[in-house]
Each structure stands twice: as structure tokens, then as C-alpha cells.
């Protein structure tokens, strides 16, 4: 009897174990059956979050189809703004083969474009871009809009190259970097405000000029609306000399004496730049020259106006004037 009861108990244990294992197997099968659906849902979620193709109207009125994810962009002379928002182009602007040197800590390995006369369609094609951004219509003198749009979607950014703030914001919109563009401009504004206070505290209400020597032709002065002249006068708040009239005019050497009301002279320097007229008696008699208030500055970023270039100019002015 005892042995019979043991056999019955053993059979019962086997039955319960079988049912438990069957239940586990069923659970596994249920999960396996649900897995493809879960995978599909995850894929759909990822696809929904991925950047979507958009249609944006450019400065010339073209309806441009912007790729969902831009991987290869060409945007000559917009490299400053691109770098500020974290985008590296596949080729970069140059003048006579020289790129913008102040950006080469980031762009040193990026091929340079031959920009003589403007961007060339055949050269653009060789870099296989998936988006072309032109700063203004003047950048396609070597081809038509249709020539470029056959290579890749082509977006003309602006009719005003001097509106660097607006153009950085537009780059952010086109490239899906709106927040990055906003942060870059905010960072610059904060730096400018702080530097303006420092300069005013250190030197007071002074005048300044950005001087470009033009050899025997005389010299040029940057006005309040021309590249870094805008930062000098509208940004820092330096007073303009009385002789300054236009934005980028040429003056005869005989008029050097009229710079007698200038406290600080910033002289554009760099490869290919003419030297100031150091031996000219009129130059030597200028108050700024006598006081040692003449400073050479790199034309690479001073002959510019953009978010990174302007911050480098701020650094230059602070280092020259605040000891």
C-alpha cells in the first residue's frame, strides 16, 4: 500500500511539473509572437523621430526640398556660421587658394574651392553634395541656379550678406540646428556686452579707426556698416573720426593728417596686405602713432563679420587695450 501511494504521489509530481513547463513554454511562445510587432513599432517610432524632408522657400523664391538629414553640404563663405552650429562642410571657400585661416583649427582637412568669379558647377559636382547653400545670388556667377540645382537641392540664403545674425539663424533653420544657432548668437551677445563694459571702463569714450593701406593709392577706412567697422562703432561704441564718410572709401595719403582726432588705429595685416606708410611724416605726426596706439590685426577675421570672427575681434581689442 505504501509503495502504491508513493507511485501515485510521484505521478502527481510529474503531472504538475509537466503543466508548469507547458505554461512556461506557452509564455515563451507568446513573447516570441509579440516580438516582431514590438520590433515594427520600435522601427516606426525611430522613423517618426528621424529628420523629415522639408520644403523651404529661399531668398530667390525657389521652393527647395531640403533632405531630412544633410550629410554633405557646400556653403562657400558661410563656413563661420556652419562651424558655430557644429556643421563641417565637404569643401570650403578660398581666395586665391587661401581658406579662412581663423577656422582652420576645425577645417584644416576640408578641401578648398576655387572661388575665382564665384562657385563653379563642375567643381561643386566633384564633391558630391546633398545640399548646396549659397550666401547670395552673386555666388553663382559661373553658372545658373538651374546648373546647381541639378547637382543637389540649392538654397540661396539671403539678399543681404551683411545680416550675419539673420543668416546664422537661417542656416540653423535649413540644417535643423535652430537651437545651436540661437545659442551661438546668445553666447556672442553676452561676450560683446561684457567686453564693451570692460573697454569703456579701461579707456573711456575714445575714437578708433580700422585702416587698410592701399600702397601708392592711399588708404581705405572701414565705415560703420562695413564688415568689422560695424562691430567697432555699433558694437563697441567707439567714436568715428571726422573724416570718415562712406563704408569703404579710398583716401589720398595727403589726407592722413585728418586722422588727428583718432585715439586708436587698427591696421589690417596679413598675407598680401600692404604695410602702413610708416615713413610718411604725416603718419608719424598722428597722435595715435606717437602714443603707440597703433595695432596690427589679422585681416582673416577682421575683414569679416560673423559669429566666430566677431568673437576673435573682441579678443583682439581686449588684449590690445586692456593691460
TISE-596500 format. One record per residue: x, y, z of N, C-alpha, C in turn. Coordinates in steps of 0.02 Angstrom, whole numbers. Example, Ala and Ser with C-alpha at 12.3 -4.5 7.8 and 13.67 -1.06 7.14 Angstrom:
2
   n.xx   n.yy   n.zz  ca.xx  ca.yy  ca.zz   c.xx   c.yy   c.zz
    660   -284    390    615   -225    390    660   -165    390
    642   -112    354    684    -53    357    645      2    394
This chain:
323
   n.xx   n.yy   n.zz  ca.xx  ca.yy  ca.zz   c.xx   c.yy   c.zz
     42    -60      0      0      0      0     43     62      0
     94     59     43    138    118     47    172    130    -19
    195     75    -51    228     82   -115    181    110   -168
    118     90   -166     68    115   -214     57    189   -205
     52    208   -138     42    280   -126    101    321   -152
    163    293   -144    222    329   -170    219    336   -245
    196    285   -279    191    289   -352    140    342   -374
     84    345   -337     33    395   -353     60    465   -342
     96    474   -286    124    541   -270    174    560   -323
    217    514   -345    267    528   -396    235    548   -462
    180    513   -479    144    528   -541    114    598   -538
     89    616   -478     60    683   -470    112    737   -479
    172    725   -452    226    774   -459    245    783   -532
    249    727   -568    265    730   -640    213    770   -678
    149    759   -660     94    795   -694     99    870   -682
    110    890   -620    116    962   -603    175    993   -639
    232    956   -639    292    982   -673    280    991   -747
    245    944   -777    231    949   -849    187   1010   -864
    137   1019   -821     93   1077   -832    131   1142   -824
    177   1146   -775    216   1207   -764    260   1222   -824
    295   1169   -848    338   1178   -906    299   1198   -968
    239   1169   -975    197   1186  -1032    178   1259  -1029
    161   1281   -965    143   1351   -957    200   1397   -975
    262   1379   -953    320   1419   -969    332   1421  -1044
    323   1364  -1076    331   1362  -1149    282   1406  -1183
    220   1405  -1159    168   1447  -1190    186   1520  -1182
    214   1538  -1122    233   1608  -1111    287   1628  -1159
    336   1584  -1169    390   1599  -1215    364   1609  -1286
    319   1566  -1306    291   1571  -1373    254   1637  -1382
    218   1658  -1328    180   1721  -1332    227   1779  -1343
    284   1780  -1305    332   1834  -1312    363   1833  -1381
    379   1772  -1405    409   1767  -1472    362   1793  -1525
    298   1778  -1516    249   1800  -1565    242   1876  -1564
    251   1906  -1503    242   1978  -1497    304   2016  -1520
    361   1983  -1523    424   2016  -1538    425   2052  -1605
    403   2021  -1660    402   2057  -1724    360   2120  -1721
    305   2118  -1685    262   2178  -1680    299   2233  -1642
    334   2213  -1588    372   2261  -1549    427   2292  -1591
    460   2250  -1631    514   2274  -1674    487   2324  -1725
    430   2308  -1754    399   2352  -1802    381   2419  -1771
    353   2416  -1711    333   2477  -1676    394   2520  -1661
    449   2488  -1640    510   2524  -1625    538   2558  -1687
    534   2521  -1743    558   2549  -1807    516   2609  -1827
    450   2603  -1818    406   2658  -1836    419   2720  -1792
    432   2707  -1728    447   2763  -1682    512   2798  -1702
    563   2757  -1719    627   2786  -1740    618   2826  -1804
    578   2800  -1850    567   2834  -1913    531   2901  -1902
    484   2900  -1854    446   2961  -1839    492   3014  -1810
    542   2993  -1771    588   3040  -1739    643   3064  -1786
    657   3027  -1839    709   3045  -1887    691   3111  -1922
    741   3151  -1940    728   3214  -1975    690   3201  -2040
    639   3240  -2052    597   3231  -2111    615   3280  -2166
    607   3261  -2227    618   3305  -2284    570   3364  -2279
    596   3425  -2293    555   3485  -2288    561   3525  -2352
    513   3568  -2364    516   3614  -2420    517   3685  -2392
    572   3721  -2407    581   3789  -2383    590   3837  -2442
    564   3897  -2435    572   3948  -2488    636   3988  -2474
    678   3994  -2526    742   4030  -2516    735   4104  -2534
    790   4140  -2532    789   4213  -2543    769   4232  -2613
    774   4186  -2660    755   4200  -2730    685   4174  -2746
    652   4147  -2695    584   4123  -2705    578   4051  -2727
    633   4015  -2731    631   3944  -2750    603   3901  -2694
    562   3853  -2711    538   3804  -2663    590   3747  -2663
    629   3744  -2610    686   3698  -2608    670   3639  -2562
    680   3579  -2588    668   3518  -2549    732   3502  -2510
    729   3513  -2444    787   3502  -2400    787   3430  -2376
    842   3393  -2385    844   3323  -2362    832   3318  -2287
    804   3263  -2265    791   3253  -2195    854   3256  -2153
    907   3227  -2178    972   3229  -2143   1026   3249  -2193
   1053   3308  -2183   1105   3334  -2228   1173   3309  -2204
   1207   3272  -2247   1272   3245  -2229   1330   3278  -2266
   1316   3304  -2326   1369   3333  -2368   1345   3401  -2394
   1366   3453  -2359   1344   3520  -2378   1403   3561  -2404
   1389   3601  -2455   1436   3652  -2480   1402   3719  -2471
   1436   3765  -2436   1408   3831  -2422   1465   3882  -2419
   1492   3902  -2477   1552   3945  -2478   1541   4012  -2444
   1590   4030  -2402   1594   4090  -2361   1541   4091  -2306
   1510   4034  -2294   1465   4027  -2237   1495   3979  -2186
   1559   3963  -2194   1591   3915  -2150   1594   3938  -2078
   1597   4003  -2067   1597   4029  -1998   1533   4009  -1962
   1476   4024  -1993   1412   4006  -1964   1403   3931  -1958
   1425   3894  -2009   1420   3821  -2007   1459   3793  -1947
   1520   3818  -1938   1562   3794  -1883   1530   3810  -1816
   1500   3869  -1811   1469   3891  -1749   1411   3846  -1728
   1377   3815  -1777   1321   3772  -1760   1338   3698  -1765
   1403   3684  -1774   1426   3614  -1772   1422   3576  -1837
   1424   3611  -1894   1421   3578  -1959   1487   3587  -1995
   1515   3532  -2021   1577   3536  -2060   1560   3524  -2134
   1575   3572  -2178   1560   3563  -2249   1608   3514  -2282
   1591   3492  -2343   1635   3446  -2379   1687   3483  -2420
   1679   3548  -2428   1728   3591  -2462   1719   3661  -2435
   1772   3702  -2437   1768   3768  -2408   1792   3823  -2455
   1767   3882  -2444   1784   3942  -2482   1858   3958  -2477
   1884   3990  -2529   1953   4014  -2526   1960   4075  -2572
   2012   4114  -2559   2031   4169  -2603   2101   4155  -2627
   2109   4145  -2692   2174   4127  -2721   2203   4066  -2686
   2159   4019  -2670   2181   3957  -2639   2190   3959  -2564
   2179   4018  -2534   2187   4026  -2462   2119   4025  -2428
   2107   3976  -2384   2043   3974  -2348   2044   4025  -2290
   1990   4030  -2255   1987   4074  -2197   2028   4042  -2140
   2087   4071  -2129   2136   4040  -2084   2110   4033  -2013
   2069   4079  -1990   2047   4076  -1920   2000   4017  -1906
   1978   3982  -1959   1935   3925  -1950   1972   3858  -1959
   2036   3862  -1974   2072   3801  -1993   2087   3755  -1934
   2077   3777  -1873   2082   3730  -1817   2027   3678  -1820
   1975   3693  -1858   1919   3645  -1868   1918   3618  -1939
   1935   3661  -1988   1925   3643  -2059   1990   3627  -2096
   2044   3614  -2061   2109   3606  -2094   2110   3550  -2146
   2069   3499  -2136   2070   3442  -2183   2015   3446  -2236
   1978   3501  -2236   1924   3510  -2285   1952   3540  -2349
   1940   3509  -2408   1966   3535  -2471   1941   3607  -2484
   1983   3646  -2519   1965   3715  -2534   1935   3720  -2604
   1891   3767  -2613   1859   3780  -2677   1895   3837  -2713
   1899   3833  -2779   1924   3888  -2819   1865   3936  -2831
   1864   3992  -2794   1806   4036  -2796   1816   4096  -2843
   1866   4092  -2887   1877   4147  -2934   1815   4156  -2977
   1782   4213  -2970   1721   4226  -3008   1658   4195  -2980
   1665   4157  -2926   1606   4125  -2896   1612   4049  -2897
   1562   4016  -2869   1562   3943  -2867   1551   3915  -2937
   1586   3859  -2951   1582   3828  -3017   1542   3763  -3013
   1494   3752  -3057   1453   3691  -3054   1494   3627  -3059
   1542   3624  -3104   1580   3562  -3113   1622   3546  -3051
   1649   3597  -3019   1688   3587  -2959   1642   3565  -2901
   1584   3595  -2899   1535   3577  -2847   1515   3504  -2854
   1503   3482  -2914   1483   3413  -2928   1536   3364  -2904
   1599   3382  -2909   1654   3336  -2891   1653   3320  -2816
   1620   3362  -2776   1618   3349  -2703   1554   3313  -2682
   1511   3297  -2730   1451   3257  -2718   1409   3282  -2659
   1389   3345  -2659   1349   3370  -2602   1277   3345  -2604
   1245   3342  -2547   1173   3328  -2546   1133   3392  -2533
   1169   3448  -2521   1137   3513  -2515   1189   3567  -2530
   1168   3616  -2570   1210   3674  -2585   1176   3736  -2556
   1214   3775  -2517   1187   3837  -2489   1230   3894  -2515
   1199   3941  -2548   1234   3999  -2575   1217   4060  -2532
   1268   4096  -2509   1257   4153  -2465   1212   4205  -2498
   1221   4214  -2563   1182   4264  -2600   1184   4245  -2674
   1142   4274  -2715   1142   4257  -2787   1208   4270  -2821
   1248   4317  -2796   1312   4333  -2827   1362   4275  -2826
   1349   4224  -2786   1396   4169  -2781   1391   4119  -2838
   1345   4130  -2884   1339   4083  -2940   1349   4118  -3008
   1399   4162  -3010   1414   4197  -3072   1439   4150  -3127
   1469   4094  -3106   1495   4046  -3155   1443   3995  -3178
   1382   4003  -3156   1329   3956  -3177   1261   3984  -3157
   1209   3952  -3180   1142   3973  -3163   1116   3933  -3103
   1061   3956  -3076   1031   3919  -3020   1014   3848  -3043
    990   3841  -3104    970   3775  -3130   1031   3729  -3134
   1089   3757  -3151   1150   3716  -3154   1165   3684  -3087
   1158   3723  -3035   1174   3698  -2968   1119   3652  -2942
   1057   3669  -2956   1001   3629  -2930    998   3560  -2961
   1030   3551  -3020   1034   3485  -3050   1084   3441  -3012
   1130   3471  -2977   1180   3434  -2939   1152   3412  -2872
   1119   3459  -2838   1089   3446  -2772   1040   3502  -2757
    993   3492  -2711    949   3546  -2691    991   3608  -2673
    972   3665  -2701   1011   3726  -2693    969   3780  -2661
    995   3806  -2604    958   3856  -2565    999   3920  -2563
    970   3975  -2588   1002   4041  -2585    981   4073  -2519
   1030   4086  -2476   1016   4103  -2407    987   4173  -2399
   1016   4223  -2433    997   4291  -2417   1013   4339  -2475
    981   4396  -2473    999   4451  -2518   1040   4503  -2481
   1055   4490  -2418   1093   4537  -2377   1148   4498  -2340
   1208   4498  -2368   1263   4462  -2338   1285   4493  -2272
   1270   4557  -2262   1290   4591  -2200   1247   4571  -2140
   1190   4541  -2152   1146   4520  -2098   1169   4453  -2070
   1226   4453  -2037   1255   4390  -2016   1211   4356  -1964
   1179   4394  -1921   1135   4364  -1870   1077   4326  -1904
   1044   4360  -1950    989   4329  -1985   1012   4269  -2025
   1072   4273  -2053   1097   4218  -2094   1117   4157  -2052
   1144   4169  -1993   1160   4112  -1948   1095   4079  -1927
   1044   4119  -1912    979   4092  -1892    949   4051  -1950
    956   4075  -2011    929   4038  -2069    967   3973  -2080
   1033   3975  -2070   1072   3913  -2076   1047   3862  -2026
   1033   3885  -1966   1006   3840  -1915    940   3810  -1936
    897   3850  -1967    832   3825  -1989    840   3774  -2045
    882   3791  -2094    890   3747  -2152    922   3680  -2133
    969   3683  -2086   1008   3623  -2069    983   3587  -2006
    925   3609  -1981    897   3576  -1921    937   3590  -1859
    968   3649  -1855   1010   3667  -1798    986   3734  -1768
    922   3740  -1759    893   3803  -1735    919   3821  -1665
    918   3772  -1619    941   3785  -1551   1015   3803  -1550
   1054   3768  -1590   1126   3782  -1593   1139   3853  -1618
   1100   3874  -1668   1108   3942  -1694   1090   3994  -1641
   1036   3982  -1607   1014   4028  -1554   1067   4033  -1499
   1095   3977  -1480   1146   3976  -1427   1210   4012  -1449
   1229   4003  -1513   1289   4035  -1538   1282   4111  -1537
   1224   4136  -1558   1212   4208  -1558   1208   4235  -1487
   1175   4198  -1443   1169   4219  -1373   1238   4223  -1341
   1280   4175  -1353   1347   4174  -1324   1386   4235  -1348
   1380   4251  -1412   1414   4310  -1440   1388   4374  -1407
   1323   4382  -1403   1294   4442  -1373   1317   4453  -1302
   1321   4399  -1264   1344   4404  -1195   1417   4426  -1192
   1457   4398  -1237   1528   4416  -1239   1537   4489  -1259
   1500   4512  -1308   1505   4581  -1331   1485   4630  -1276
   1430   4615  -1241   1407   4659  -1188   1459   4665  -1133
   1489   4609  -1114   1540   4610  -1061   1602   4647  -1084
   1623   4637  -1147   1683   4670  -1171   1674   4745  -1180
   1615   4765  -1200   1601   4837  -1208   1608   4873  -1142
   1583   4843  -1089   1590   4873  -1022   1663   4876  -1001
   1701   4823  -1015   1771   4821   -997   1811   4876  -1034
   1797   4883  -1098   1833   4933  -1138   1816   5004  -1115
   1752   5017  -1103   1732   5083  -1081   1763   5099  -1012
   1766   5050   -969   1797   5060   -903   1871   5074   -909
   1905   5039   -955   1978   5044   -961   2000   5107   -997
   1966   5125  -1052   1992   5180  -1094   1944   5239  -1099
   1883   5231  -1076   1835   5286  -1080   1804   5294  -1149
   1781   5354  -1164   1746   5369  -1226   1797   5390  -1279
   1821   5342  -1319   1876   5355  -1366   1854   5344  -1438
   1896   5367  -1484   1884   5357  -1555   1932   5305  -1582
   1912   5273  -1635   1955   5221  -1666   1940   5217  -1740
   1986   5185  -1776   1976   5176  -1848   2009   5111  -1869
   1980   5078  -1919   2010   5019  -1950   2040   5041  -2016
   2106   5034  -2021   2146   5063  -2075   2173   5008  -2120
   2164   5017  -2186   2192   4970  -2235   2235   5009  -2284
   2299   4995  -2283   2344   5029  -2328   2332   5005  -2400
   2336   5052  -2447   2325   5035  -2517   2383   5058  -2560
   2445   5053  -2534   2506   5071  -2569   2504   5143  -2593
   2523   5153  -2656   2526   5221  -2683   2457   5252  -2693
   2404   5210  -2691   2336   5236  -2699   2312   5273  -2637
   2345   5262  -2581   2323   5294  -2519   2303   5242  -2468
   2245   5251  -2439   2222   5204  -2387   2146   5201  -2387
   2120   5146  -2358   2048   5137  -2351   2030   5136  -2277
   1969   5159  -2263   1943   5157  -2195   1877   5119  -2195
   1866   5079  -2144   1804   5042  -2138   1752   5085  -2103
   1693   5092  -2135   1639   5131  -2106   1597   5090  -2057
   1546   5122  -2031   1505   5092  -1978   1459   5036  -2003
   1457   5025  -2068   1414   4972  -2095   1453   4921  -2136
   1519   4923  -2131   1561   4880  -2173   1601   4832  -2131
   1584   4768  -2136   1619   4714  -2102   1634   4733  -2029
   1697   4727  -2007   1712   4738  -1936   1707   4811  -1915
   1699   4857  -1963   1685   4926  -1945   1620   4931  -1907
   1574   4888  -1923   1509   4887  -1889   1518   4868  -1816
   1560   4819  -1803   1573   4798  -1734   1610   4853  -1697
   1658   4885  -1731   1698   4937  -1700   1656   4995  -1675
   1609   5018  -1717   1569   5077  -1700   1502   5061  -1668
   1465   5014  -1698   1399   4998  -1671   1402   4949  -1613
   1453   4906  -1613   1460   4856  -1560   1496   4883  -1499
   1560   4903  -1509   1600   4929  -1453   1581   5000  -1433
   1556   5038  -1482   1537   5107  -1467   1593   5158  -1474
   1647   5141  -1511   1700   5190  -1523   1672   5247  -1565
   1698   5307  -1555   1679   5365  -1595   1713   5361  -1663
   1681   5386  -1715   1709   5387  -1782   1750   5450  -1792
   1805   5445  -1832   1843   5505  -1848   1802   5551  -1893
   1816   5616  -1891   1776   5664  -1928   1782   5655  -2004
   1838   5627  -2027   1848   5620  -2099   1811   5559  -2129
   1788   5514  -2086   1756   5452  -2110   1687   5468  -2138
   1677   5453  -2202   1613   5468  -2235   1576   5405  -2257
   1607   5368  -2303   1573   5309  -2330   1589   5246  -2292
   1571   5189  -2321   1581   5125  -2288   1649   5094  -2303
   1676   5106  -2363   1740   5076  -2381   1772   5119  -2436
   1788   5181  -2418   1813   5228  -2467   1890   5231  -2465
   1919   5253  -2522   1991   5263  -2527   2007   5337  -2516
   2059   5350  -2477   2080   5418  -2461   2152   5428  -2484
   2168   5487  -2508   2236   5502  -2529   2282   5507  -2468
   2346   5490  -2478   2394   5493  -2423   2399   5563  -2393
   2387   5613  -2435   2392   5683  -2413   2340   5699  -2359
   2289   5656  -2351   2237   5670  -2302   2250   5635  -2235
   2308   5602  -2229   2324   5567  -2167   2318   5612  -2106
   2337   5674  -2114   2337   5721  -2057   2268   5729  -2027
   2216   5714  -2066   2148   5722  -2041   2129   5668  -1990
   2172   5619  -1980   2160   5568  -1930   2187   5590  -1861
   2194   5656  -1853   2221   5682  -1791   2173   5677  -1732
   2111   5658  -1746   2062   5651  -1691   2050   5578  -1673
   2094   5534  -1696   2087   5462  -1684   2131   5440  -1626
   2102   5406  -1578   2140   5382  -1520   2173   5314  -1533
   2140   5271  -1571   2167   5204  -1584   2160   5188  -1659
   2215   5162  -1687   2215   5141  -1757   2228   5066  -1760
   2180   5030  -1789   2188   4958  -1800   2206   4949  -1875
   2263   4919  -1889   2288   4913  -1957   2280   4841  -1981
   2246   4832  -2037   2238   4765  -2065   2305   4738  -2088
   2322   4678  -2066   2385   4646  -2086   2370   4575  -2108
   2420   4545  -2138   2412   4476  -2161   2444   4466  -2229
   2442   4404  -2253   2473   4386  -2316   2445   4429  -2373
   2491   4462  -2410   2470   4502  -2467   2446   4572  -2449
   2443   4589  -2385   2420   4655  -2365   2478   4705  -2365
   2465   4765  -2392   2515   4818  -2393   2527   4844  -2322
   2588   4866  -2310   2606   4893  -2245   2582   4966  -2239
   2571   4990  -2178   2552   5060  -2170   2610   5105  -2188
   2597   5169  -2203   2650   5215  -2226   2694   5239  -2168
   2734   5194  -2141   2772   5209  -2080   2822   5266  -2088
   2848   5275  -2149   2898   5326  -2161   2868   5394  -2180
   2804   5396  -2188   2771   5458  -2207   2768   5505  -2146
   2793   5567  -2153   2793   5615  -2097   2723   5628  -2071
   2673   5626  -2115   2604   5638  -2093   2581   5582  -2047
   2601   5522  -2063   2585   5464  -2020   2620   5471  -1953
   2683   5488  -1956   2723   5492  -1895   2698   5545  -1846
   2663   5596  -1872   2639   5650  -1830   2570   5637  -1799
   2539   5583  -1818   2473   5568  -1791   2477   5554  -1716
   2430   5581  -1676   2431   5570  -1604   2430   5495  -1585
   2390   5455  -1620   2387   5383  -1605   2453   5349  -1616
   2490   5372  -1669   2556   5343  -1684   2606   5363  -1629
   2605   5425  -1611   2652   5450  -1560   2641   5415  -1493
   2579   5400  -1477   2562   5369  -1413   2568   5293  -1414
   2587   5266  -1470   2593   5193  -1475   2527   5156  -1477
   2476   5190  -1502   2409   5161  -1505   2391   5136  -1575
   2440   5107  -1608   2429   5077  -1674   2439   5001  -1667
   2389   4963  -1689   2390   4890  -1678   2376   4854  -1744
   2420   4808  -1762   2408   4766  -1821   2359   4711  -1802
   2311   4699  -1845   2261   4647  -1833   2253   4604  -1895
   2237   4542  -1884   2233   4492  -1938   2172   4504  -1982
   2186   4516  -2046   2131   4530  -2092   2086   4470  -2103
   2111   4410  -2085   2070   4349  -2094   2004   4353  -2059
   2002   4377  -1997   1938   4383  -1963   1914   4456  -1957
   1960   4504  -1964   1937   4574  -1961   1903   4595  -2026
   1923   4565  -2082   1888   4580  -2145   1831   4531  -2151
   1789   4530  -2101   1735   4482  -2097   1682   4509  -2050
   1629   4473  -2044   1576   4491  -1997   1533   4430  -1986
   1548   4395  -1932   1510   4334  -1918   1521   4314  -1845
   1487   4263  -1824   1484   4248  -1753   1552   4228  -1723
   1592   4188  -1759   1657   4169  -1734   1708   4225  -1746
   1709   4253  -1806   1755   4307  -1822   1747   4365  -1774
   1685   4384  -1759   1673   4440  -1713   1699   4426  -1643
   1694   4364  -1621   1720   4348  -1554   1796   4351  -1553
   1829   4335  -1608   1901   4342  -1612   1921   4415  -1612
   1881   4457  -1645   1894   4529  -1645   1888   4556  -1574
   1837   4534  -1538   1828   4554  -1468   1891   4536  -1428
   1917   4475  -1438   1977   4454  -1403   2036   4499  -1419
   2042   4517  -1484   2097   4560  -1505   2093   4629  -1471
   2035   4659  -1472   2027   4726  -1444   2041   4725  -1369
   2015   4675  -1335   2027   4670  -1263   2102   4662  -1248
   2137   4621  -1287   2207   4608  -1275   2250   4670  -1291
   2229   4711  -1339   2267   4770  -1359   2256   4828  -1310
   2195   4837  -1287   2179   4897  -1250   2176   4888  -1174
   2168   4827  -1152   2164   4816  -1080   2225   4777  -1056
   2267   4810  -1020   2331   4781   -998   2323   4749   -929
